[in-house]
Amino acid sequence: MSAQALPAQAAGRLAPMFKALSDPVRLRLLSLIASTAEICVCDLTDAFAVTGATISHHLRVLRETGLVDSERRGTWVYYRARKQALALLGDLLADDPPATGESVGAERGCTPARPDVAREVNQASLISANPDVMRLVADPLRAQLVEILARGPATTSHLVADTGAKQPNISGHLKLLRDAGVVETEPRGRFTFYRLVPESLQGAALHLADLAAQARANADTVRAG
């Protein structure tokens, strides 16, 4: 998102995925599924202190949003992560410069993002906040605000003009983003600018990228029994 704004149509397709991962149970379910090539629903149910019906509901949400695939074999249903979907979400939130050509930051006269910045983030301390970050960006308007702020700090007036939304609505969303640590404020004279906090997105991006890497590494691994 730091390279270019996300089109409205793409935001509409991706928002349900982030919304699905905003639930801690579904996030952990996806982590368990992505940690192996495939896993039986019977193994997933035993890992949670909730009913089988609840697990089935969460799995259906993950499947309907395109995060997992399922296959019935006799009595049991087996689930596997969709690597492309996880990679897409991780790449969207990652703040790495483009692989080829000049980065957008270079064109703007800015210092390109260092490729090792994401690795320096303490991922373990950020994973617990991922559901909150994903829940926030699941809202289309908040996702649009994040996209705009990725291009640089902006005032509430700028954001109202860029989105066409009403000022109270923008202020309410900014408060949620600020409380979650996704944005921070910077007073400049009589104006207050909102700035995106890259680390807040990098934590979620690292976790999704890790799930994608696990799914890719275990693509050919079949569980015994």
KEKE-3310 file (N, C-alpha, C; in steps of 0.2 Angstrom, whole numbers, plus 5000, padded with zeros to 4 digits):
npx = (5004:5011:5016:5007:4990:4976:4964:4947:4939:4947:4949:4937:4936:4946:4944:4934:4942:4952:4942:4938:4949:4949:4944:4949:4949:4947:4959:4968:4964:4967:4981:4984:4980:4988:5000:5003:5002:4989:4974:4964:4947:4943:4955:4956:4945:4948:4958:4952:4943:4929:4913:4910:4901:4903:4917:4915:4907:4917:4926:4919:4918:4931:4933:4923:4928:4939:4951:4955:4954:4944:4941:4931:4933:4926:4920:4926:4932:4944:4956:4965:4977:4975:4988:4991:4981:4985:4998:4995:4988:4999:5009:5002:5001:5015:5029:5039:5051:5047:5052:5059:5065:5064:5059:5043:5045:5058:5055:5048:5058:5061:5069:5071:5062:5071:5075:5077:5070:5058:5062:5068:5058:5050:5042:5035:5029:5020:5010:4999:4992:4987:4974:4966:4972:4969:4955:4952:4957:4948:4937:4930:4931:4941:4951:4954:4958:4970:4977:4978:4986:4997:5004:5009:5009:4993:4980:4964:4955:4961:4959:4945:4943:4949:4942:4929:4920:4911:4916:4914:4913:4926:4934:4930:4934:4948:4951:4949:4959:4970:4969:4972:4985:4989:4989:4997:4997:5003:5007:5007:5009:4994:4987:4983:4992:4990:4999:5004:5009:5021:5026:5014:5007:5017:5018:5006:5008:5020:5015:5005:5013:5022:5013:5009:5022:5023:5013:5017:5029:5025:5017:5018:5017:5009:4997:4999:4987)
npy = (4994:5006:5008:5011:5017:5007:5000:5003:4992:4981:4983:4980:4966:4961:4965:4957:4946:4951:4954:4942:4937:4944:4938:4930:4916:4911:4916:4909:4896:4897:4898:4885:4877:4882:4878:4865:4853:4849:4847:4837:4840:4835:4835:4849:4853:4847:4856:4867:4875:4876:4872:4859:4864:4878:4878:4873:4883:4894:4889:4888:4902:4905:4897:4902:4915:4913:4909:4897:4880:4865:4847:4833:4817:4803:4801:4812:4830:4838:4851:4864:4878:4892:4896:4907:4917:4920:4925:4936:4944:4947:4953:4964:4972:4973:4983:4984:4989:4990:4976:4978:4991:5009:5013:5019:5028:5033:5040:5050:5057:5052:5042:5025:5011:5000:4984:4975:4980:4974:4962:4966:4969:4965:4951:4942:4950:4957:4949:4947:4958:4958:4953:4964:4974:4969:4968:4982:4987:4980:4987:4996:5010:5014:5006:5013:5025:5021:5018:5031:5038:5030:5036:5048:5060:5067:5079:5080:5087:5085:5071:5071:5077:5069:5057:5059:5057:5061:5074:5070:5056:5053:5057:5049:5036:5038:5040:5027:5020:5027:5024:5010:5011:5011:5023:5039:5055:5072:5087:5102:5118:5126:5115:5097:5083:5067:5052:5037:5022:5012:5000:4994:4988:4980:4970:4962:4959:4952:4940:4935:4932:4923:4913:4910:4905:4894:4886:4885:4878:4866:4860:4848:4839:4826:4822:4808:4794)
npz = (5000:5002:4990:4981:4979:4985:4974:4974:4971:4973:4987:4991:4989:4997:5010:5017:5019:5029:5039:5042:5048:5060:5071:5085:5087:5074:5068:5075:5070:5057:5058:5063:5052:5042:5046:5042:5029:5027:5037:5048:5052:5064:5072:5073:5080:5093:5098:5103:5116:5113:5106:5093:5083:5084:5079:5066:5061:5061:5052:5041:5038:5035:5024:5015:5013:5006:5011:5015:5009:5007:5008:5007:5014:5015:5031:5037:5035:5027:5029:5021:5019:5008:4999:4991:4994:5007:5005:4997:5006:5015:5007:5004:5015:5019:5019:5009:4996:4978:4968:4956:4946:4950:4967:4973:4984:4981:4969:4975:4981:4993:5006:5002:5009:5020:5016:5027:5038:5042:5047:5058:5067:5082:5081:5089:5099:5093:5087:5095:5094:5081:5077:5081:5073:5060:5061:5061:5048:5041:5038:5025:5024:5034:5029:5017:5023:5029:5017:5011:5021:5020:5010:5015:5029:5034:5037:5045:5037:5024:5023:5023:5011:5002:5003:5003:5013:5028:5041:5055:5054:5048:5059:5069:5064:5064:5077:5082:5075:5080:5094:5093:5089:5076:5069:5072:5080:5075:5079:5070:5070:5070:5065:5066:5061:5054:5056:5048:5057:5053:5059:5065:5055:5050:5059:5058:5044:5044:5051:5043:5032:5037:5040:5026:5022:5030:5024:5011:5013:5018:5009:5002:5012:5020:5032:5043:5045)
capx = (5000:5015:5018:5001:4983:4973:4958:4941:4936:4952:4948:4930:4938:4951:4941:4931:4948:4954:4937:4938:4955:4949:4942:4955:4948:4948:4966:4972:4962:4971:4988:4985:4979:4994:5006:5004:4999:4982:4973:4957:4943:4943:4961:4955:4940:4951:4962:4949:4938:4922:4909:4911:4897:4907:4922:4912:4905:4923:4929:4915:4919:4938:4932:4919:4932:4945:4958:4956:4951:4942:4940:4928:4935:4922:4917:4930:4933:4951:4957:4972:4977:4976:4994:4990:4978:4990:5004:4992:4987:5005:5012:4998:5003:5022:5032:5045:5051:5046:5058:5062:5064:5064:5054:5039:5049:5064:5053:5046:5063:5062:5073:5067:5062:5076:5072:5078:5066:5053:5065:5070:5052:5049:5035:5031:5026:5015:5005:4993:4988:4985:4967:4964:4974:4965:4948:4952:4957:4943:4932:4932:4934:4947:4956:4955:4962:4977:4980:4980:4991:5003:5007:5011:5004:4988:4975:4957:4953:4964:4956:4938:4943:4951:4937:4922:4916:4909:4921:4913:4915:4933:4937:4928:4939:4955:4952:4950:4966:4975:4969:4975:4992:4990:4991:4999:4996:5009:5004:5011:5006:4987:4985:4985:4993:4990:5004:5004:5014:5022:5026:5008:5005:5022:5017:5001:5011:5024:5012:5002:5018:5024:5008:5010:5028:5022:5009:5021:5034:5021:5012:5018:5017:5002:4997:4997:4981)
capy = (5000:5012:5010:5014:5016:5001:5002:5002:4985:4977:4984:4976:4959:4959:4967:4951:4942:4954:4954:4935:4935:4948:4934:4926:4909:4910:4917:4903:4891:4897:4896:4878:4874:4883:4875:4858:4853:4848:4844:4835:4844:4832:4838:4856:4853:4846:4861:4873:4874:4878:4867:4858:4868:4884:4877:4873:4890:4898:4886:4890:4909:4905:4895:4907:4921:4911:4908:4889:4875:4859:4841:4828:4811:4799:4805:4818:4835:4840:4858:4867:4885:4894:4900:4913:4922:4922:4929:4942:4949:4948:4957:4970:4976:4974:4990:4983:4993:4986:4972:4980:4998:5013:5013:5025:5033:5036:5045:5056:5060:5049:5036:5019:5007:4995:4977:4971:4983:4970:4957:4969:4970:4959:4948:4939:4955:4960:4945:4947:4964:4957:4953:4971:4978:4966:4971:4989:4988:4976:4992:4999:5017:5014:5004:5019:5030:5019:5019:5038:5039:5027:5041:5053:5062:5071:5082:5077:5090:5082:5065:5072:5079:5063:5051:5062:5056:5067:5075:5066:5049:5052:5058:5042:5031:5040:5038:5020:5019:5030:5020:5004:5012:5011:5030:5044:5062:5076:5094:5107:5124:5125:5109:5091:5079:5060:5048:5030:5019:5006:4994:4991:4984:4975:4964:4958:4957:4946:4935:4932:4930:4917:4907:4908:4902:4887:4883:4883:4873:4860:4859:4841:4835:4823:4819:4801:4793)
capz = (5000:5002:4983:4977:4983:4983:4970:4978:4969:4977:4994:4993:4989:5002:5016:5020:5022:5035:5044:5044:5053:5066:5076:5088:5085:5066:5067:5077:5066:5051:5059:5063:5046:5038:5049:5039:5022:5028:5044:5048:5056:5070:5075:5074:5086:5100:5100:5106:5121:5111:5103:5086:5079:5083:5075:5060:5058:5059:5046:5035:5036:5032:5017:5010:5011:5001:5015:5016:5005:5011:5004:5011:5013:5020:5037:5039:5031:5028:5027:5019:5018:5002:5000:4987:4998:5013:5002:4995:5012:5018:5002:5004:5021:5019:5017:5005:4990:4973:4967:4950:4945:4956:4971:4973:4988:4977:4965:4979:4985:5000:5007:5001:5015:5020:5016:5033:5043:5044:5051:5065:5071:5086:5078:5094:5103:5089:5085:5099:5092:5074:5076:5081:5067:5054:5062:5059:5041:5037:5036:5019:5024:5037:5024:5013:5027:5029:5011:5010:5026:5018:5005:5019:5034:5032:5042:5044:5031:5019:5023:5021:5004:4998:5004:5002:5019:5033:5045:5061:5052:5048:5066:5073:5062:5066:5084:5082:5072:5085:5100:5091:5088:5069:5067:5078:5078:5075:5079:5066:5071:5072:5062:5068:5056:5056:5052:5049:5061:5049:5063:5067:5049:5048:5063:5054:5038:5046:5054:5037:5028:5041:5038:5019:5021:5032:5020:5006:5015:5020:5003:5000:5018:5021:5039:5043:5048)
cpx = (5004:5017:5013:4995:4980:4966:4952:4938:4941:4950:4942:4932:4942:4948:4938:4936:4950:4949:4937:4943:4954:4947:4948:4955:4950:4956:4970:4970:4967:4978:4989:4984:4985:5000:5008:5001:4992:4980:4965:4953:4943:4949:4960:4950:4943:4956:4959:4944:4931:4919:4911:4907:4900:4913:4920:4910:4911:4926:4926:4917:4926:4937:4929:4923:4938:4951:4960:4952:4949:4940:4937:4931:4931:4919:4920:4931:4940:4952:4964:4972:4978:4982:4994:4987:4982:4995:5001:4991:4994:5009:5008:5000:5011:5024:5038:5045:5050:5053:5062:5061:5065:5058:5050:5042:5054:5061:5050:5052:5064:5067:5069:5067:5067:5072:5072:5074:5061:5056:5067:5064:5051:5042:5031:5027:5020:5009:4999:4989:4985:4978:4964:4965:4969:4958:4947:4952:4952:4937:4934:4935:4940:4953:4959:4960:4969:4981:4983:4986:4998:5007:5010:5006:4999:4983:4968:4954:4955:4960:4949:4938:4944:4946:4930:4917:4915:4915:4920:4915:4922:4936:4936:4933:4946:4956:4953:4957:4971:4975:4972:4983:4994:4992:4993:4998:5003:5006:5009:5007:4999:4983:4987:4986:4993:4995:5003:5010:5015:5023:5020:5005:5010:5021:5012:5004:5015:5021:5008:5007:5021:5019:5008:5016:5027:5018:5013:5026:5031:5016:5012:5018:5010:5002:4995:4991:4975)
cpy = (5006:5013:5013:5013:5010:5003:5000:4995:4980:4977:4980:4969:4957:4961:4961:4946:4944:4953:4947:4933:4940:4945:4930:4919:4907:4911:4911:4897:4891:4896:4889:4875:4875:4880:4868:4858:4853:4845:4843:4839:4841:4834:4845:4857:4852:4851:4867:4871:4877:4872:4865:4862:4875:4884:4877:4879:4894:4895:4888:4897:4909:4902:4899:4913:4919:4910:4901:4886:4869:4853:4836:4821:4806:4803:4812:4823:4837:4847:4860:4874:4886:4899:4907:4919:4925:4927:4936:4947:4951:4954:4964:4975:4977:4980:4989:4987:4988:4982:4974:4987:5002:5013:5020:5030:5036:5042:5051:5060:5057:5043:5029:5015:5001:4988:4973:4974:4978:4964:4959:4969:4964:4956:4945:4944:4958:4956:4946:4953:4963:4957:4960:4975:4976:4968:4978:4990:4984:4981:4995:5006:5018:5011:5009:5024:5028:5019:5026:5040:5036:5032:5047:5056:5067:5074:5079:5081:5087:5075:5065:5073:5073:5057:5053:5060:5062:5067:5071:5059:5048:5052:5052:5037:5032:5039:5031:5018:5021:5026:5013:5005:5011:5018:5034:5051:5066:5083:5098:5113:5123:5119:5103:5086:5071:5056:5041:5027:5012:4999:4990:4987:4979:4969:4960:4955:4951:4940:4931:4929:4923:4911:4905:4904:4895:4883:4880:4877:4866:4857:4852:4836:4832:4820:4812:4800:4797)
cpz = (5000:4995:4979:4981:4980:4980:4975:4977:4973:4984:4996:4993:4995:5009:5020:5023:5029:5040:5046:5049:5059:5072:5079:5086:5078:5065:5069:5073:5060:5052:5060:5057:5041:5040:5046:5032:5022:5034:5044:5053:5063:5075:5077:5080:5093:5102:5103:5111:5119:5107:5096:5081:5078:5079:5068:5057:5056:5053:5040:5033:5033:5025:5012:5009:5007:5005:5016:5010:5009:5006:5009:5009:5018:5025:5038:5033:5032:5025:5025:5017:5011:5002:4996:4991:5004:5010:5000:5000:5015:5014:5003:5010:5022:5016:5013:4999:4984:4971:4961:4949:4951:4960:4971:4978:4985:4972:4968:4982:4992:5000:5006:5008:5015:5020:5023:5039:5046:5048:5058:5070:5076:5085:5084:5098:5099:5087:5089:5097:5085:5073:5076:5075:5061:5055:5059:5051:5037:5035:5030:5019:5028:5033:5019:5016:5027:5023:5009:5014:5024:5013:5009:5024:5031:5038:5040:5038:5025:5018:5021:5013:5000:4998:5002:5008:5024:5038:5052:5060:5052:5055:5070:5071:5064:5073:5085:5080:5077:5091:5099:5090:5080:5066:5073:5075:5079:5074:5075:5066:5073:5069:5066:5062:5058:5052:5053:5053:5057:5053:5064:5061:5048:5053:5060:5048:5039:5048:5048:5033:5031:5039:5031:5018:5024:5027:5014:5007:5016:5014:5001:5006:5019:5028:5039:5047:5047)
residu = (MET:SER:ALA:GLN:ALA:LEU:PRO:ALA:GLN:ALA:ALA:GLY:ARG:LEU:ALA:PRO:MET:PHE:LYS:ALA:LEU:SER:ASP:PRO:VAL:ARG:LEU:ARG:LEU:LEU:SER:LEU:ILE:ALA:SER:THR:ALA:GLU:ILE:CYS:VAL:CYS:ASP:LEU:THR:ASP:ALA:PHE:ALA:VAL:THR:GLY:ALA:THR:ILE:SER:HIS:HIS:LEU:ARG:VAL:LEU:ARG:GLU:THR:GLY:LEU:VAL:ASP:SER:GLU:ARG:ARG:GLY:THR:TRP:VAL:TYR:TYR:ARG:ALA:ARG:LYS:GLN:ALA:LEU:ALA:LEU:LEU:GLY:ASP:LEU:LEU:ALA:ASP:ASP:PRO:PRO:ALA:THR:GLY:GLU:SER:VAL:GLY:ALA:GLU:ARG:GLY:CYS:THR:PRO:ALA:ARG:PRO:ASP:VAL:ALA:ARG:GLU:VAL:ASN:GLN:ALA:SER:LEU:ILE:SER:ALA:ASN:PRO:ASP:VAL:MET:ARG:LEU:VAL:ALA:ASP:PRO:LEU:ARG:ALA:GLN:LEU:VAL:GLU:ILE:LEU:ALA:ARG:GLY:PRO:ALA:THR:THR:SER:HIS:LEU:VAL:ALA:ASP:THR:GLY:ALA:LYS:GLN:PRO:ASN:ILE:SER:GLY:HIS:LEU:LYS:LEU:LEU:ARG:ASP:ALA:GLY:VAL:VAL:GLU:THR:GLU:PRO:ARG:GLY:ARG:PHE:THR:PHE:TYR:ARG:LEU:VAL:PRO:GLU:SER:LEU:GLN:GLY:ALA:ALA:LEU:HIS:LEU:ALA:ASP:LEU:ALA:ALA:GLN:ALA:ARG:ALA:ASN:ALA:ASP:THR:VAL:ARG:ALA:GLY)
# end
